[in-house]
Amino acid sequence: MATTIERRTPMRADTTNNDGGAMKAKRRIRWDRVRSSIAAVVFCIIWFFPVYWMTITAFKPRNEVMTATPVFIPTHWSLQNFRTAMFQTQFLVNLMNSVIVTTISIVVSVMLAFLACAALTLYRFKGRRSIMVTILAIQMLPGTALLIPQFIVFNQFGLLNTYMGLILAYIASVLPFSIWNMRGFFLAIPVDIFESARVEGASEWQILRLITFPLVAPGIISTSVFAFIAAWNDYLTAFTFMKDQSKYTLPVWLASFSTPTGTDFGGQMAASVLFSLPVVIFFMIIQGNMVKGITEGAVK
């Protein structure tokens, strides 16, 4: 009896210790989740506050924009800043310039990246590795270092202050990254698919159009997003290459609200909201198409 009691006593102690350890582990996990949630909330507030401040400043009356005490919720809502930004400046002209330059840059860069990736991943030829290393080296060069050589070359060919020159500059800046970004989607395609298509009698162009294009659709969409951001947000290249104000893009138009006599902060914030709206709309459209492209590519 005594032996039996001595054997059962340590088992109860171990059970108690195990329960205590489990409770401590659960508490630790719970507190980790709480800390992570708090950190996420703080990060979201810090990230969202500039957007919120820009938006409410755009709707503030002029007498509330320049107050010494910050006004976090406007007492009066006004559209005067938007009227100033849209109708007292060349907003519509500069908007059309940005749309033209951005659209053509996206289409051409994505097409060239698609064909380049197809050639560099689906076909074997000498010098393929050297070409990829060269593209990577060009991508590593800072854009500001290439700005002066581009300016000199474009000036000699008469491409300054033209849409064609600005479009070529944007294509040259985004094409190396577009090729590397899209290349991963090409490498993920099984080679047996192309061999089976060739056995069935499909030509190379049919393989690219009917098989390769649907499978790499997510890569095309993500590449177009990067090309859109690079072309839409660029200021330095547009300001350097374009001398005529009627050919300025929206980033250069935003800087026009700062003059030697002062800065119209209300108009500038309204202009920033107008400048951001196409980006938001574009991403809303791309988000649905991205999911659709992933699904269709997986099925096919």
SULVEN-V834386 format. One record per residue. N is the residue number from 1. RES is the residue in one letter. OMEGA is omega in radians with two decimals (NA if undefined). D_CENTER is the distance of its C-alpha to the mean C-alpha in Angstrom with 2 decimals. Layout:
# SULVEN-V834386
[[N RES OMEGA D_CENTER] [N RES OMEGA D_CENTER]]
This chain:
# SULVEN-V834386
[[1 M -3.13 75.81] [2 A 3.12 74.93] [3 T 3.13 72.95] [4 T 3.14 71.02] [5 I -3.14 70.13] [6 E 3.14 68.98] [7 R -3.09 66.63] [8 R -3.07 65.06] [9 T 3.11 64.46] [10 P 3.12 61.79] [11 M 3.10 59.94] [12 R 3.13 59.62] [13 A 3.12 58.41] [14 D 3.13 55.71] [15 T 3.11 54.58] [16 T 3.13 54.35] [17 N 3.12 52.35] [18 N 3.11 49.93] [19 D 3.12 49.43] [20 G 3.10 48.86] [21 G 3.11 46.30] [22 A 3.12 44.45] [23 M 3.11 44.41] [24 K 3.12 43.08] [25 A 3.11 40.29] [26 K 3.11 39.35] [27 R -3.14 39.44] [28 R 3.12 37.30] [29 I 3.14 34.66] [30 R 3.13 34.89] [31 W 3.07 34.45] [32 D 3.11 31.50] [33 R 3.12 29.79] [34 V 3.12 30.78] [35 R 3.12 29.42] [36 S 3.12 26.09] [37 S 3.12 25.92] [38 I 3.12 26.90] [39 A 3.13 24.31] [40 A 3.13 21.55] [41 V 3.13 22.98] [42 V 3.12 23.22] [43 F 3.14 19.62] [44 C 3.13 18.49] [45 I 3.13 20.94] [46 I -3.13 19.82] [47 W -3.03 16.14] [48 F -3.03 17.18] [49 F 3.10 20.00] [50 P 3.11 18.29] [51 V 3.12 16.78] [52 Y -3.11 20.28] [53 W 3.09 22.05] [54 M -3.08 20.17] [55 T -3.10 21.00] [56 I 3.08 24.62] [57 T 3.11 25.24] [58 A -3.12 24.34] [59 F -3.13 27.08] [60 K 2.94 29.62] [61 P -3.07 32.71] [62 R -3.12 33.13] [63 N 3.11 35.83] [64 E -3.12 33.57] [65 V -3.02 30.64] [66 M 3.14 32.72] [67 T 3.12 34.81] [68 A 3.10 35.54] [69 T -3.12 35.12] [70 P 3.08 31.61] [71 V -3.07 31.63] [72 F 3.08 29.21] [73 I -3.10 30.41] [74 P 3.06 31.55] [75 T 3.09 35.16] [76 H 3.13 34.71] [77 W -3.07 31.75] [78 S 3.07 31.52] [79 L -3.09 29.60] [80 Q 3.13 31.08] [81 N 3.10 27.96] [82 F 3.09 26.11] [83 R 3.11 29.19] [84 T -3.10 29.19] [85 A -3.03 25.56] [86 M -2.96 25.93] [87 F 3.12 29.53] [88 Q 3.08 30.62] [89 T 3.11 27.91] [90 Q -3.06 26.52] [91 F -3.07 23.56] [92 L 3.12 24.14] [93 V 3.13 24.70] [94 N 3.07 21.61] [95 L 3.11 19.54] [96 M 3.10 21.12] [97 N 3.14 20.39] [98 S -3.14 16.62] [99 V -3.13 16.74] [100 I -3.08 18.94] [101 V -3.09 17.15] [102 T -3.11 13.63] [103 T -3.12 15.21] [104 I 3.13 17.42] [105 S 3.14 14.94] [106 I -3.07 12.75] [107 V -3.07 16.04] [108 V -3.11 17.79] [109 S 3.13 15.25] [110 V 3.10 14.67] [111 M 3.13 18.46] [112 L 3.12 19.32] [113 A 3.12 17.09] [114 F -3.13 18.71] [115 L 3.13 22.15] [116 A 3.11 21.72] [117 C 3.10 20.67] [118 A -3.13 23.57] [119 A -3.04 25.95] [120 L -3.10 24.95] [121 T -3.06 24.99] [122 L -3.07 27.49] [123 Y -3.11 30.12] [124 R 3.08 32.21] [125 F -3.11 33.26] [126 K 3.11 34.22] [127 G -3.11 31.74] [128 R 3.13 28.73] [129 R 3.13 28.07] [130 S 3.11 28.58] [131 I 3.13 26.00] [132 M 3.10 23.33] [133 V 3.11 24.40] [134 T 3.11 24.28] [135 I 3.12 20.73] [136 L 3.13 19.75] [137 A 3.10 21.87] [138 I 3.12 20.33] [139 Q -3.12 16.82] [140 M -3.12 18.36] [141 L 3.11 19.73] [142 P -3.10 18.27] [143 G 3.14 17.32] [144 T 3.12 19.99] [145 A 3.14 22.61] [146 L -3.03 22.13] [147 L -3.12 22.14] [148 I 3.06 25.95] [149 P 3.09 26.82] [150 Q 3.14 24.59] [151 F -3.13 26.27] [152 I -3.13 29.69] [153 V -3.12 29.15] [154 F 3.10 27.70] [155 N 3.12 30.58] [156 Q 3.14 33.10] [157 F 3.11 31.81] [158 G -3.11 31.63] [159 L 3.10 27.90] [160 L 3.13 27.34] [161 N 3.08 26.85] [162 T 3.07 25.92] [163 Y -3.09 23.01] [164 M 3.14 23.64] [165 G -3.14 23.34] [166 L 3.12 20.01] [167 I 3.11 18.60] [168 L 3.11 20.10] [169 A 3.12 18.65] [170 Y 3.13 15.05] [171 I 3.14 15.89] [172 A -3.11 17.55] [173 S -3.06 14.70] [174 V -3.05 12.03] [175 L 3.13 14.75] [176 P 3.11 15.72] [177 F 3.14 12.46] [178 S 3.13 12.21] [179 I 3.14 15.77] [180 W 3.13 15.42] [181 N -3.10 12.54] [182 M -3.09 14.65] [183 R 3.14 17.86] [184 G 3.11 17.75] [185 F 3.09 17.91] [186 F -3.12 20.85] [187 L 3.14 22.62] [188 A -3.13 22.55] [189 I 3.09 24.62] [190 P -3.13 28.35] [191 V -3.11 30.42] [192 D 3.14 33.21] [193 I -3.12 31.39] [194 F 3.10 31.55] [195 E 3.10 35.11] [196 S 3.12 36.20] [197 A 3.11 34.79] [198 R 3.10 36.68] [199 V 3.13 39.80] [200 E 3.07 39.53] [201 G 3.13 39.57] [202 A 3.09 35.97] [203 S -3.12 35.06] [204 E 3.10 32.09] [205 W 3.07 30.37] [206 Q 3.10 31.10] [207 I 3.13 29.62] [208 L -3.03 26.35] [209 R -3.02 26.25] [210 L -3.07 27.75] [211 I -3.04 26.85] [212 T -3.07 23.99] [213 F 3.11 21.66] [214 P -3.10 21.89] [215 L -3.13 21.51] [216 V 3.14 18.29] [217 A 3.07 16.73] [218 P 3.09 14.11] [219 G 3.10 13.17] [220 I -3.13 13.17] [221 I 3.13 10.88] [222 S 3.09 8.18] [223 T 3.11 8.94] [224 S 3.08 8.92] [225 V 3.13 5.38] [226 F 3.13 4.81] [227 A 3.11 8.03] [228 F -3.13 7.49] [229 I -3.10 5.32] [230 A -3.10 7.97] [231 A -3.07 10.75] [232 W -3.04 10.43] [233 N -3.05 10.25] [234 D 3.09 12.74] [235 Y -2.97 16.11] [236 L -3.11 18.27] [237 T 3.14 18.49] [238 A -3.13 19.14] [239 F -3.12 21.67] [240 T -3.04 23.38] [241 F -3.08 23.74] [242 M 3.11 24.52] [243 K 3.12 27.83] [244 D -3.11 28.60] [245 Q 3.12 27.25] [246 S 3.12 27.27] [247 K 3.08 24.56] [248 Y 3.03 22.20] [249 T -3.05 18.64] [250 L 3.09 17.41] [251 P 3.08 16.22] [252 V 3.09 19.77] [253 W 3.11 21.21] [254 L -3.13 19.96] [255 A -3.11 21.96] [256 S 3.12 25.03] [257 F 3.05 25.76] [258 S -3.11 26.87] [259 T 3.09 30.27] [260 P -3.14 33.18] [261 T -3.13 34.96] [262 G -3.12 32.27] [263 T 3.06 28.92] [264 D -3.04 28.57] [265 F 3.12 26.39] [266 G 3.09 26.79] [267 G 3.13 25.81] [268 Q 3.10 22.88] [269 M 3.06 21.54] [270 A 3.08 22.20] [271 A 3.10 20.42] [272 S 3.08 17.32] [273 V 3.11 17.53] [274 L 3.13 17.99] [275 F -3.09 15.08] [276 S -3.07 12.72] [277 L 3.09 14.39] [278 P 3.11 13.00] [279 V 3.14 9.36] [280 V 3.13 10.92] [281 I -3.14 13.04] [282 F -3.13 10.58] [283 F 3.07 8.82] [284 M 3.10 12.47] [285 I -3.09 13.54] [286 I -3.10 11.06] [287 Q 3.11 11.86] [288 G 3.13 15.50] [289 N 3.12 15.27] [290 M 3.09 13.47] [291 V 3.11 16.42] [292 K 3.14 18.81] [293 G 3.11 17.75] [294 I -3.12 18.17] [295 T -3.11 21.54] [296 E 3.11 22.81] [297 G 3.13 21.96] [298 A -3.11 23.78] [299 V -3.10 26.73] [300 K NA 27.22]]
